[in-house]
Amino acid sequence: MIFEPVIPNIPRYYTAVAEWLACVVYVSILKKRYAKGKTALILAGGLAGQLIIQIVAGKLPEILWIPGMLTAVAAMGGLIMFCCAMSLKNAMYNAVRAFLLAELAASLEWQLYFYMVHGKPEDVFYVRLLYVAVIYGIVFGIAWTLEKRVLSDGDMLQVSTRELLSAVMIGALAFFMSNLSFLYEKTPFSSSIETEIFNIRTWVDLAGFFILYAYHALLNEFYLRYERDTMENMLQNQLMQYKLSRESIDLVNRKYHDLKHQIAVLRAESNADRRNAYLDEMESEIRVYEAQNKTGNDILDTVLTSKSLYCEKHKIGITCVADGHLLEFMDVMDICTIFGNALDNAIECELKIADKEKRLIHLSVAAKKQFLTISIENYCEEEAVFKDGLPLTSKKDHAYHGFGVKSILHSAQKYGGSITVSQEKNWFRLMVLIPFPKEQENSEVHKNKK
């Protein structure tokens, strides 16, 4: 049995405006899909859409009340998705949160208006409009301030199906409990007293909004913690790779050193021209090995030699022009992170290229004015997709990949640097730019003058 209270229900166009403003709160914070002008046009269309939905829903039979509300929520999700660069799951997740915020704003405004103005001489149109403007302004202003704290990195959080369903269940339960007294009078959780009905509605909507707010803040914290832990694990893995490579390369160096002595003995004992020619060739190969990847920085040499051996095995051409002395101010782990991740990403891309003649990687380390520049270029046949200036991972599981470039960015930012990623024609380029410390900067300036 539907309960008909003395206090009339909230006008439908009040609800439509509240739902639209709630969407505006989230759209204004999240990353936009289009420029400001186009976004404003979409929002204007969204307001018209919400008004039409609410007015039509108000004329439908009471049995269609729930489908009408679901249509309004779906429209809010569509508006958010059209305005913001996000998936359907993320859009509907934010729509549920926006819907509860709209319910809270509309309920609070109507309750205060009815208690303070309704039926009194000052109950005129401009006073009602003022109440809507002030109450909505306060509620949505506070909500924007709160959401800005947890949505500043909201683009990174990819909502799973389970997380979306959890938010929907919380939102549906809060909405049902807040409107229970309007539907059924005689239940343990409803009331027949008009003032209590609106109190229940407002407080339950407030509780529902803050529960979803806390839920999102918790998800965001888990995601940031997961990303931080993943990056730290990658740093440790790069350092471990460096240590293992250092041991392997030291062993190879010892073997080559012993081989040089063996050649010297053989040369002294042999008089055959053919044997001398063969020994000359072996000695030349050793000199080539000794000369490669000698940049002046042992850490970089180790990383490059390890990656070069792997590239040679998989028919990937890699060239390097690097002054390793420029890296003296950097920590071991950061050198491993930047070069290890950058080369791993480049190698992974080259392995996808069927034509082995096109598998090319070029690395350079140089000083330009007061900056250290690190450039890694590789041939790439696939067109990269970028988001916020960084490439999106090509792997299917986006949640567990894509941290390599973020690790490089993190290491560069430790020294006040930055990275840029670009693709021109078939060449993918990662550029790291780091300002030299003052003492090294002065040294580089003096060297350039000479």
Secondary structure, DSSP 4 states (H G I P E B T S, - for coil): -----SSPPPPHHHHHHHHHHHHHHHHHHSPBSS-HHHHHHHHHHHHHHHHHHHHHHHTS-GGGHHHHHHHHHHHHHHHHHHHBS--HHHHHHHHHHHHHHHHHHHHHHHHHHHHHTTTSTT--HHHHHHHHHHHHHHHHHHHHHHHHHHHTTTTT----HHHHHHHHHHHHHHHHHHHHHHH-SSSTT--SSHHHHHHHHHHHHHHHHHHHHHHHHHHHHHHHHHHHHHHHHHHHHHHHHHHHHHHHHHHHHHHHHHHHHHHHHHHHH---HHHHHHHHHHHHHHHHHHHTT--S-HHHHHHHHHHHHHHHHTT-EEEEEE-GGGGTTS-HHHHHHHHHHHHHHHHHHHTT-S-GGG-EEEEEEEEETTEEEEEEEEE--SPP-EETTEEPP-SS-GGG--HHHHHHHHHHHHTT-EEEEEEETTEEEEEEEEEPPHHHHHHHHHHHH-
